[in-house]
Amino acid sequence: MARRLFVGLIHPEREMAGVAYLDGSGRLLGLRHVAGGRDWSAVPPRTVVTDALAFDARAAVVAHNHPSGCACPSEADRAFTRVLAQALAAVEVRLHDALILTVEETTSFRALGLL
């Protein structure tokens, strides 16, 4: 289900990120996509928190693509996800999952036990 929300991130030649904001029942309240560079993407945690508050979200799912085709999380991906989860928790919003997307794979931080 979550992969379908971010299908537009899969094919670009540069990294892109997206955030889905959810209500307490898991319904989509809003979606933001952010373009990155050739090999990086980042959504500032402050932006994610601001959007979450504006949508009155209770949860968020963040995703980004890896144009390289490898869906393995880098140390930078892990560090960013930790910081984002803490920032959202401070305003009582749960980071439900962080996804890395490629044409053939989707890696879920929740499934890996990283959230």
N, C-alpha and C positions, 0 to 999 in steps of 0.2 A: 504494500500500500504506500509506504513512505517514498519508495523509489519513484512511483508515478508522480508524486508532487514535484520532484526535482528532475524530471526527464529532460528538461531543457539544459541541464548542466552537463549532460553526458558527452556530447560530441564536440564542444568547442576546443580549439587548439590552445587556448590559454585557460588557466584555472579560473573557476568561478565558484562562488559560494551562494547558498540560499538558506533562509531561515523561515520555517513555518511556525506560526503562533497558534496555539490551540486553547480552547476553553476547557473547563473541568471535565467535560464529557468526551474530549478528544476531537471535537469538531474544529475545522479550520476557520480561524478568524482573519488571518492575513498571511501574506507571503512576501518576502523581500529577496531579490537576487542582487548580487554585487559582483562586478567583474574584477578580476585580479590581473596579475602579470602573466608572463609566459610560464612561470613555474611557481607561482604563489597566489594565494587568495586569503583574504582575511576580512572578516566583518568585525569592526571594533566592538568589544564587549559593551561599551557604553551605548552604542547604537542598538544593539540587541535588547539591552535592558530598557532603553527608552521606548522602543517599539512595543515590547512586551507590556509595559505599563500603559501605553496608549491604547492597545487592544484589550486591556484588562485580561491578558492571557494568564493561564495557570500552568502552561507547559510550552516547551519549544522543542523543535527538532532542527538541528543545523546539519547542512550537507555541503560538501564540496567535491569537485571532480579532480581526478589525477589524469591529465591527458597522456601521461606516460603509459597508461594501461595497467599499472600496478596499483591495486587497491590497499596496499599495506600502509598502515598509519606511520608517519614519520614521528620523530621525537617532537618536532615543532607542532604537528597535529595533536599529539597527546598533551603537550603543554598548553596549547591554546584551548583545548577542550576542558582541561582542569580549571583554567582561569575563568572561562565562560560559565561553567557549572557553578562556581563559587559566586560570581557576580549575579547570576540569576537567582541563586538560593537566597541571597541577601534581600531580594524583593519578593520572596516566596513564590518563585516561578521555578518549576522543575525542568531541567534539561533532560527530556525524555530519551533522546538518542542523538548521536553524531554519526553521520554517514560519510563514507568515501565512495564515490561512484566512478566506475569506468564503463566502457561499452559492455563488457562481459561480466563484471563483478560489482557487488555492493558489500562493503565492509561496515558492520554495525559495531560501534564502540560498546553498546549495551551487551550485545551478544558475546563480545570478547571479554566482558567483565571489567571494562575500563570506565564504566559509569555506575 
